[in-house]
Amino acid sequence: MAQTIRAEMVASVHSVVMAKGDAVVVGDTLAILESMKMEIPVLAEEDGTISEISVAVGDVVREGDIIAIIV
C-alpha cells in the first residue's frame, strides 16, 4: 500500500534529498522544509521506494500538501 507524505505546516522547501525511484527506510530524510528560520526534516515513516516527489526547492507548501509518495 502506498504511503502519502504530507506537509504538517506552511513552509518553504529548503532542499529535496531523495528522488523518484530511490529506496528509503524508516527515518530517512526525504526533504527539508524551512519555517520561521527553522529547518524541519520530512522523514520516511515506512520502508519502500519513492514513486513521486511532488515538491521542488523554493516551493511553498501548505498543511496537507503532498510532499512524496512511497510504495
ZINOR-V643212 format. One record per pair of residues at least 12 apart in sequence whose ideal C-beta (glycine too) atoms are under 6 Angstrom apart, sorted by sequence separation. I is the first residue (numbers start at 1). J is the second residue. D is the distance in whole Angstrom. If there is no record, write none. Layout:
[[I	J	D] [I	J	D]]
This chain:
[[17	29	5] [18	30	5] [29	41	5] [30	42	5] [54	66	5] [55	67	5] [17	31	6] [30	44	6] [16	31	5] [53	68	5] [27	43	6] [28	44	5] [15	32	5] [52	69	4] [14	32	5] [26	44	6] [50	68	6] [51	69	5] [14	34	4] [24	44	4] [50	70	6] [51	71	5] [11	33	4] [12	34	5] [25	47	5] [48	70	4] [49	71	6] [11	34	6] [48	71	5] [11	35	4] [42	67	5] [9	35	6] [23	49	5] [22	50	5] [20	50	6] [18	50	5] [20	53	6] [31	67	6] [30	68	5] [13	55	5] [3	46	5] [13	57	6] [13	59	5] [12	60	5] [11	61	6] [10	62	5] [7	61	4] [9	63	6] [7	63	6] [6	64	5] [7	65	5] [6	66	6] [7	67	6] [4	66	6] [5	67	5] [5	68	4] [4	69	5] [2	69	5] [3	70	5] [2	71	5]]
